[in-house]
Amino acid sequence: MMLQTRGLTKTYASGTGCMDISLEIKEGQVFGLLGPNGAGKSTFVKMVIGLLTPDAGNGMLLGKPIGHPDSRRKLGYLPELFRFQEWLTGEEVLRYHAGLSGLKLSETRSSRMASRIKEVLRVTGLNDRGADRVRNYSKGMQQRLGIACALLMDPELIILDEPSSALDPVGRYEVRQLLERLRDEGKTVFLNTHLLEDVEAVCDEVAFLHLGKLRAVGSMRELLHAGTSWDITVGGWQPELAESVGRSLLPGMSLAAGIQEPDGSAVLRITAQNREQIGYLNRLLMEEGITLYEVKPVQGRLEEWFLSMSSAAAPSGAGSVEGGLRA
């Protein structure tokens, strides 16, 4: 397990922060942390990397207690707010960060480090700008340099706080490709972002923070409730059937009929708790003389889920959290 926290809590005088956060991040995955502004995401990240001391709870990072120097040596971190010395070149910034990581001056200037610097500049799209001074970098280029710093020491766990916030669509696409490549190489990435498109594209698991509390955690499929809604294409449907079929539905099921075609075909949107309920509905429809053409699950969208989670308490069901992590 790359990261494991139990009851991690940090509160401020204003009452904000995060409370009783328990979660686990497995090796070799991209894990996304989501939540509206002020949800406590950055507070949680700072506790994990040792910049903040928890008020309560504990955690293990790379087999060591959070904040332990041995675990931080294997950690790459890009903060949300960063600033580089504008009079340095990109290469000099990277050598400086190598020194901050504990290397001796001679090691930061070695051919081995020069090769590594060249490599991280290449993978972040700065391979031809390493000799330029940071003052001549755009905001997006500085963001790329920050990612290069996080990757420099070849860490096992990479924590990126809003890594695509200053990038254009092409840059965001390139970062997503980089995250997938890191995962393929066995790296673990912890992604703190508000860009839902990035999360939906690359994350294996997601956690949602709201008002300082962990509201949901699980795989993308679980959290988007894949399989709880189905589209059933039928033939021989008549509007009056909606009432008679609706009376026979089991608790937790609902039915909505789409536009009926002249030939009697229609698409029914069904909400159900499990596949067994869909099988039960199929039998009901056939007893009514309805022809079944197609049954397919409907995948929810992350944006809809995010908005619903932000405006209400965590729902019951897959991925929800009540008083802590539900594995």
N, C-alpha and C positions, 0 to 999 in steps of 0.2 A: 504494500500500500504506500503510495507516494505521500499522501497527506491524510491525516485523520484527526479530527477535532471533536471534543466532547464538552458541550456546555460553554463554549467560548463566549465571553461576555465583556463588553466595554461600554460604559455609559459616561456621558459628559454632564456638566452642570445644566445644560439646556435640555437634558433628557434624551438627546439623540444618541446614536451609536448602534450597537447590535447586541442581542441578548440570546443566550442559550443556543449557540450555533453548533450543531453536531452534523458533520458530514464526512464522507470519505471520497477520495479521488484515487482511482486505480492507475496503475502504471500503463503507459502507452496509449493514452486517450487524450482527446481535447475536451476539456470540461469548461462549460460556460456559466458564469455567474451573472444573473440578470436582476433587474429591479429598477424602479424609478429613482430619480435624483433624491438623495437624502435617505435612501433605504438602508445604508450601513455597509455597502459593498466595500468601499475604500478602507473603512475602519477594520473590517474583517481581514482584508489583504494585508494591512499594516501590522496586524497582530501576528499573522502567519509568518511574515518575514522578519519579525522581531523589532519593528520600529515602534510598536506600541505594546505596553505590558497589559495583559488582560486583567480585569477586575476579578474574574472567576473563570473556572474551566481550565482546560489544558489541551494540548495537541502534540502530535508527533509528525515531524517533517523529515522524510528520507531516513526514518529509523531513529531520529534523535528528537529531543524535546524542541518545540518551536523556539527559535531564537538562538539555538546552539550553533557555535561557529562551524562545526563540522558539517552541519546540514546546509548552512548558508554558502559554503564553498561549492556546493553542487546545485546552486540555485541561480537562475538568471531572472532579472527583474527589470521591467520597464514601467516606471511610475507614470501616472496620468499627467502630472505637471513636472516638467524637467527643463533644465536650462544648461546648455553647454557653453564653455568658454569660447566666445566668438572669435577670439584672436588665434585660436588653435585650428589646425587642419583636421579633417575627419580622421586621418590616420593617427595624429597626435592625441586626439580625444580617446581613441581606442587604446593606445599605448598607456595613457594615463589611467584608464579604467582597469587595464591589466595590472598596473601597480596597486590600485585600490583593492584588487582581488588577492593581493599578497605576494605577487611576483617581485623579485629583486629587479633593480634598474637594468642590470645586464640581461636579465631574462626578457624584459619588455622590449629590448632592442635586438634580440636574437633573430636569426633567420627563421627559426621556427615560428616565432610570434609574428614576424613580417608576413609569413605565408598564411597564418591564421587570419590576420587582419585583412589580407587580400581576399580570402575566401568569404568572410562575413560581409565585406563590402559588395562582393559579387552577388551573393544570394539576396541581399536587400536592395539591389539595383543602384548601388553607388560606386561600382567598380571603376568608373572613369572620373570620379569626383573626390577621391580620397585625399588628393594633394591640395584641394581647395579649402580655404578658410571657412569656418562655420558661419561667419557674418554674410557670406555669399550664398548660403543655403536657404532655400525656401522652407516654409513651415513643414511641408510634406517631406522634404529631404532630411530635415532635422528629426522627424518622426522615424524615418528609415534608419538614421544613425543611432537613434535610441534602441531600436530593435537589434541593430548590429552589436551594440554594447551588451544587450541581454544575452546574445548568443555567443559572445566572444570566448568565454572559458568552457565552451562545450558542456553546458549544464544538463543535468538529468531532468530537472523540473524548470519550466520556463513560465513565469507569471507576467502576463502582459495586461496592463491597465489601459484600456482604450487605444489599442495599437493602430487602428485605422482612422482615428478621428480627424486627422488633418490631411488624409489622402484623397485623391480623386478616384473615380470609379475604377480606372485601370490599376492604380496603386492598391486599392482595396482587393481587387481580384488577385493581384500578385501576392499580397499578404495571405489571403486564403490558401493559395497554392503552397506557399511556404509552410503554413501551419499543417497542411496535409502531408507535406514531405517530411516534416519533423516527426509527425506521428508515425509515418511509415518507417522512419529510422529508429523507432522505439522511444522517442522522447515523449514526455508528458507536458501538456500545455494547459495552463489555467488562464482562461480568457475572461476578463472583466470588461464588459462592453454594453453599450446601449444600441448597437447596430444589429437589429434582429436578423437582417439578411445574412450577416456573417455567421451568427450563431446557428441559424437554420442550415447553412451550407456545410459547416465543418464540425460542429460539436456532437460528441457521442452522448454526453449527459449534460444536464442543465440543473441549476438550482435557482430558486427565485426568492429574493429577499424583499420584504415589504414592512415598513415601519420598524426596522431593526430585527425582525423575526424571520426565520426560515419558514416559508409557506409551502414550498414544494420542492422535491428533488427526484430526479429519475432520468430515464432515457428520453430522447426526443419523442419516440413513439408513445411512451406512456403519458408524457406531459401534454402532448397534443391530442390525447384521447383517440388515437387511431383505432378504428374498429368499433367505436361507440355509435357511429352514424353510418348508415348504408344507403346507397341509391339502388332501388329495385325497379328495373324496367319491366313493365307488364303489358299484356294485351287484353282487350275486352273490359277495360276499366270504365265504370260509370260513376259520376260524382256522388250519387246517393249511397254508393258502397262505403264511402269514407266513414259514415256514421255507424253502419252496422259492424264493419271491421273494427272501428275504434272502440266500440263497447266490449269487444272481446280481447283487447290488448291487456297484457300483464302489467302490473305496477312498474313504473320506470320507463315504459315504452310510450312513444308518441309517433304519429303519422301525419305527414303533410304531402298532399298530391301536387305534382307539378302540372304544367300545361298539358292538357289532353289533346292528342292528335286526332284528326278526322277518322283515322282507321281504328280508333279505340285504344291505342297505345298511350302510356303515360309513364312518368318517372315518379316513384314514391320515395320521399326522403324519410327514413326510419331512424329513430333514436332508440337504442336498446342497451341493456347492460352487458350482454354477452352474445356469443354466436348461437347458443341454444335458443334464446328468445327469437332470433332471426329465423331459425328452423321452425319454431312454433308459428311464426307469422306466415311463412311460406305455406304451411299446411292450411292455415285459415284461408289464404288467398285461393289456393287450389280448390278448397271446398266451396268457394263462391263461384267457381268456374273461371277463374282468372288464369291466364297463361303467363308463366314466368319466363322472361327472356334473359335477364342478366341481374346478378346481385354482386355489388362491389362495395368495399369499405370506402369511406370518405376520410381523407386526411385533413385534420384541422390545420390552420395556419398559426404560426407563432405570434404574429401581431395580434390576432384576435384573443389568443390565450393570455398574452401579456396584458392587454387592456382589461380583460375580465379579472385577472388576478390583482391588478392595481386598484380596481374599484370595488373589490369585495374581499371577504375573508376567504381563506383557502377552502376550496370545495372538498367534499369527501370523495374518496375514490382513489384511483391509481395515482401515485406520485404525491399525494397530499401529505402534509405534515401537521400533526397536532401535538404540540408540546415537545417537539424534537424530531429526529429523523426516523422515518419509517422505512426500513430497508426493504 
